[in-house]
């Protein structure tokens, strides 16, 4: 049984990665329904929380059905991160996570996210400040290092464990790689095999199929896998991996009815979480991913992103189901 402090996550948990502008409550709801064992919020600026910025505060929204759920924060100042940790503490998530891995320039330039990888002593001080400021178990998500010359994740893992983190998720790329090239899990495996390390180690990067998930589980010996981009528009990846682990068989791809169920669930959750207008607008960026791979889908996708009416959206959903249902019958 894998545990983060006293939180039980199962024998080999599948985690949903925190993704900016993606991992909001509506998206998390769909992933939870399809088997995600632990999820994290979008990363939240410590400075934004302290300033009481509306966007930052909104990201603190969590719901009981999501548990266990972690709130992720980022920043490059000890006092700000400590104060943000106290604010997060009051919202009562299960876990508080620190982002030391985001490679985006606007974050890195502020000395936050993967920018902290340039100064391991600072990373340790920031982490210690958060641990001291919360009663929650603290976890960290980071990368192998800043670039090929500074892949210091083995040192980082030991030092962060020493100041009190309860789990570590490692993306198998450096900051300089961004999301290019293939993720290197060999160093993740070395961290896991280190006899000094006793906290759970989760691997992240390039897991996009049940077969790859099982291969990496067996080859690298991690305690669980964190999945990010592969879940966008395809939350079924969690259930597919679990089914493959249990049976050795691949599940059939989601039917058009299942795709539309996920779209509707995501849409109506977004409307409920914010409001009708914003929910409909924000959903537009998700349709292409949910409908990816369907032939002749461009016309339907264009209709979906050019309406602001729930009634019209429902009509388009019905047209999609009728069209692709007809195609399946025709091809039999």
C-alpha positions in Angstrom: 0.0 0.0 0.0 1.4 3.4 -1.0 0.9 6.1 1.5 1.6 9.8 1.8 1.8 10.1 5.5 -1.5 8.5 6.6 -3.3 8.9 3.2 -3.7 5.5 1.5 -3.5 5.6 -2.3 -3.6 1.9 -3.2 -0.9 -0.5 -4.4 0.2 1.5 -7.4 -1.6 4.9 -7.6 -2.2 6.9 -10.8 -1.9 10.6 -10.2 -3.3 13.5 -12.3 -0.6 16.1 -12.8 -1.3 19.7 -12.0 -1.6 21.5 -15.3 -2.1 25.3 -15.7 -5.5 26.1 -17.3 -6.4 22.4 -17.4 -6.5 20.9 -14.0 -9.6 22.8 -12.7 -12.5 21.2 -10.8 -14.5 20.3 -14.0 -11.6 18.5 -15.6 -10.6 16.8 -12.3 -14.2 15.5 -11.9 -14.0 13.7 -15.2 -10.6 12.2 -14.4 -11.7 11.1 -10.9 -14.7 9.3 -12.4 -12.3 7.4 -14.7 -9.9 6.2 -12.0 -7.4 8.9 -11.0 -6.3 8.1 -7.5 -4.8 11.4 -6.5 -5.2 14.8 -8.2 -3.7 18.2 -7.8 -5.1 21.7 -8.5 -3.5 24.0 -11.0 -0.5 25.7 -9.5 -1.3 28.8 -7.5 1.0 31.8 -7.1 2.0 32.4 -3.5 2.1 36.1 -4.3 -1.4 36.0 -5.8 -2.8 34.3 -2.7 -1.3 36.8 -0.4 -2.6 39.7 -2.5 -6.0 38.0 -2.4 -6.1 37.9 -6.2 -9.5 36.5 -7.4 -8.0 34.1 -9.9 -5.6 32.6 -7.4 -8.3 32.3 -4.7 -10.6 30.6 -7.2 -8.0 27.9 -7.8 -8.3 26.9 -4.1 -11.8 25.4 -4.7 -11.8 21.7 -3.9 -14.7 19.3 -3.3 -15.1 16.3 -1.1 -15.7 13.9 -4.0 -12.2 14.7 -5.3 -10.4 13.5 -2.2 -7.6 12.8 -1.8 -6.8 16.2 -3.4 -3.6 18.3 -3.2 -3.3 22.0 -3.7 -0.1 23.1 -5.5 1.6 26.4 -4.9 4.7 28.1 -6.4 6.9 31.0 -5.5 10.5 32.0 -4.9 10.3 33.7 -1.6 10.3 32.0 1.8 8.0 34.4 3.6 5.5 34.4 0.7 5.4 30.6 0.4 5.0 30.2 4.2 2.1 32.7 4.2 0.5 31.0 1.2 0.9 27.6 3.0 -1.1 29.0 5.9 -3.8 30.2 3.6 -4.0 26.8 1.9 -4.0 25.1 5.3 -7.3 26.8 6.1 -9.0 25.3 3.0 -8.4 21.8 4.3 -7.0 19.9 1.3 -5.3 16.5 2.0 -1.9 17.5 0.7 0.1 20.7 0.0 2.4 20.4 -3.0 5.2 22.7 -4.1 5.9 23.3 -7.8 9.6 23.3 -8.5 9.1 22.0 -12.1 7.1 24.5 -14.2 9.4 25.4 -17.2 7.3 28.4 -18.4 9.5 31.5 -18.9 7.1 33.9 -17.0 7.3 31.6 -13.9 11.1 30.8 -14.2 11.9 34.5 -14.6 10.4 35.2 -11.2 12.7 32.7 -9.6 9.9 30.2 -9.2 8.9 26.8 -10.6 11.8 25.2 -12.4 13.7 28.5 -11.9 14.5 27.3 -8.3 16.5 24.4 -9.8 19.4 26.8 -10.3 19.8 27.1 -6.5 19.3 23.9 -4.6 20.0 25.6 -1.2 17.1 28.0 -1.9 14.9 25.0 -2.9 15.6 23.4 0.5 15.0 26.6 2.4 11.7 27.2 0.5 10.5 23.7 1.2 11.5 23.9 4.9 9.5 27.1 5.2 6.4 25.5 3.8 6.8 22.4 6.0 7.0 24.6 9.1 3.9 26.6 8.1 1.4 23.8 7.6 0.0 20.8 9.4 -0.6 19.1 6.0 1.8 16.6 4.4 4.0 18.5 2.0 4.9 17.0 -1.4 7.1 18.3 -4.2 6.9 18.1 -8.0 10.2 18.9 -9.8 12.4 17.9 -12.7 15.8 16.2 -13.1 17.7 19.5 -13.0 18.1 22.8 -14.8 20.0 21.3 -17.8 22.2 18.3 -18.8 25.1 19.6 -16.7 23.0 20.0 -13.5 20.9 16.8 -13.2 21.0 16.9 -9.4 17.8 15.2 -8.6 19.4 12.5 -6.4 20.8 15.2 -4.1 17.5 17.1 -4.2 15.5 14.1 -3.2 17.6 13.4 -0.2 17.7 17.0 1.0 14.0 17.6 0.5 13.2 14.4 2.4 15.5 15.6 5.2 13.5 18.8 5.6 10.2 16.9 5.8 8.5 16.3 2.4 6.3 13.1 2.3 6.5 12.3 -1.4 8.3 13.4 -4.5 7.0 13.5 -8.1 9.8 13.7 -10.7 9.3 14.7 -14.4 12.0 13.0 -16.4 13.3 16.1 -18.2 15.4 19.1 -17.4 14.0 22.6 -17.5 16.1 23.3 -20.6 14.3 20.5 -22.4 10.9 21.9 -21.7 8.7 19.1 -23.1 11.0 18.2 -26.0 12.7 14.9 -26.5 12.0 11.7 -24.6 11.7 11.7 -20.8 14.6 10.0 -19.1 13.4 7.8 -16.2 16.8 6.3 -15.3 17.5 9.0 -12.8 14.0 8.6 -11.3 14.8 5.0 -10.8 18.1 5.9 -9.1 16.2 8.1 -6.7 13.8 5.3 -5.9 16.6 2.7 -5.4 18.5 5.0 -3.0 18.5 3.2 0.3 18.2 6.6 2.1 14.9 7.4 0.4 11.8 6.1 2.2 9.1 8.4 0.8 7.0 7.5 -2.3 8.6 8.4 -5.6 6.3 9.1 -8.5 7.5 9.1 -12.1 6.1 11.6 -14.7 6.7 12.1 -18.4 5.5 10.5 -21.6 3.1 7.9 -20.2 0.5 7.8 -22.9 -0.7 4.1 -23.0 -1.4 1.2 -20.7 1.5 -0.8 -22.2 4.0 2.0 -21.5 2.6 2.5 -18.0 3.2 -1.2 -17.2 6.6 -1.2 -18.9 7.8 1.8 -16.9 6.3 0.4 -13.6 8.3 -2.8 -14.0 11.5 -1.2 -15.4 11.9 1.7 -13.0 10.3 0.5 -9.9 8.5 3.7 -9.0 5.7 3.8 -6.4 3.2 5.3 -8.9 2.8 7.2 -12.1 1.7 10.8 -12.6 -0.1 11.5 -15.9 -0.5 14.9 -17.4 -0.9 15.7 -21.1 -2.1 12.2 -22.0 -5.2 12.8 -19.9 -6.3 16.0 -21.7 -9.4 15.0 -23.6 -8.7 11.4 -22.7 -9.5 10.8 -19.0 -10.2 7.1 -19.9 -6.4 6.6 -19.7 -6.6 6.0 -16.0 -9.2 3.2 -16.3 -7.4 1.7 -19.3 -4.2 1.5 -17.4 -5.8 -0.1 -14.3 -7.7 -2.6 -16.5 -4.5 -3.6 -18.3 -2.6 -4.0 -15.0 -5.3 -6.3 -13.7 -6.0 -8.4 -16.8 -3.3 -7.9 -19.4 -6.0 -6.9 -21.8 -6.6 -3.6 -23.5 -10.0 -2.0 -23.1 -11.8 -0.9 -26.2 -11.6 2.8 -27.0 -14.4 5.0 -25.6 -17.5 4.9 -27.6 -19.0 8.1 -29.0 -21.6 7.9 -26.2 -18.8 7.8 -23.6 -17.0 10.7 -25.2 -20.2 12.8 -25.2 -20.9 11.8 -21.6 -17.4 13.1 -20.6 -17.9 16.3 -22.6 -21.3 17.0 -21.0 -20.0 16.2 -17.5 -17.1 18.6 -18.1 -19.3 21.3 -19.6 -22.0 21.3 -16.9 -19.4 21.1 -14.1 -17.7 24.2 -15.6 -21.1 26.0 -15.8 -21.9 25.1 -12.2 -18.4 26.1 -11.0 -18.3 29.5 -12.6 -21.4 30.5 -14.6 -23.0 29.6 -17.9 -21.2 32.1 -20.1 -17.7 31.5 -18.8 -18.3 27.7 -18.6 -19.3 27.6 -22.2 -16.4 29.7 -23.3 -13.8 27.9 -21.3 -15.0 24.5 -22.6 -14.2 25.5 -26.2 -10.5 24.6 -25.8 -11.4 21.0 -24.8 -13.6 19.8 -27.7 -10.8 19.1 -30.1 -9.1 16.8 -27.6 -12.3 14.9 -26.6 -13.2 14.4 -30.3 -9.6 13.7 -31.5 -9.3 10.8 -34.0 -12.9 11.0 -35.3 -13.2 11.3 -39.1 -15.0 14.4 -40.5 -15.2 16.0 -37.1 -14.1 19.5 -38.2 -17.6 20.7 -39.0 -19.0 19.6 -35.6 -16.0 21.1 -33.8 -16.5 24.5 -35.5 -20.1 24.5 -34.5 -19.3 23.7 -30.9 -16.8 26.6 -30.6 -19.1 29.1 -32.3 -22.2 28.9 -30.1 -23.0 30.4 -26.7 -26.2 28.5 -26.2 -26.7 25.4 -24.1 -29.6 24.3 -26.2 -27.5 24.6 -29.4 -24.7 22.7 -27.8 -27.1 19.9 -26.9 -28.4 19.8 -30.4 -24.8 19.5 -31.7 -24.1 16.7 -29.3 -27.2 14.9 -30.6 -26.1 15.4 -34.1 -22.6 14.0 -33.3 -24.0 10.9 -31.7 -26.5 10.3 -34.5 -23.8 10.8 -37.2 -21.1 8.6 -35.7 -23.6 6.0 -34.5 -24.9 5.8 -38.1 -21.3 5.5 -39.4 -20.6 2.6 -37.1 -23.8 0.8 -38.3 -22.9 1.5 -41.9 -19.4 0.1 -41.5 -20.5 -3.2 -39.9 
